[in-house]
Amino acid sequence: MTGPKPALSTYDELRAKIIHETELALLMGLLHPESVPRIPMVEVGKGTFSRDFAREFWRDAAGIEDPEVQMEAR
């Protein structure tokens, strides 16, 4: 019988866990590129995105109401 996982007790354990989760997320994105959103990009010095476009993109990608409201709350 398994119970709740114990809390991570050291920085190194937490670091290893974060690295492992990041590796898995990257692997899934590489194996299934159709299932991850494309992040729009513009070559440096060749154009820009409007603040409204960036706000709407990241709001939708992160699933939050308004990124600036979220940032102010911190």
Stockholm file with secondary structure:
# STOCKHOLM 1.0

chainA/1-74         MTGPKPALSTYDELRAKIIHETELALLMGLLHPESVPRIPMVEVGKGTFSRDFAREFWRDAAGIEDPEVQMEAR
#=GR chainA/1-74 SS CCCCCCCCCSHHHHHHHHHHHHHHHHHHHHHCGGGSCCCCCCCTTSCCCCHHHHHHHHHHHHTCSCHHHHHHHC
#=GC SS_cons        CCCCCCCCCSHHHHHHHHHHHHHHHHHHHHHCGGGSCCCCCCCTTSCCCCHHHHHHHHHHHHTCSCHHHHHHHC
//
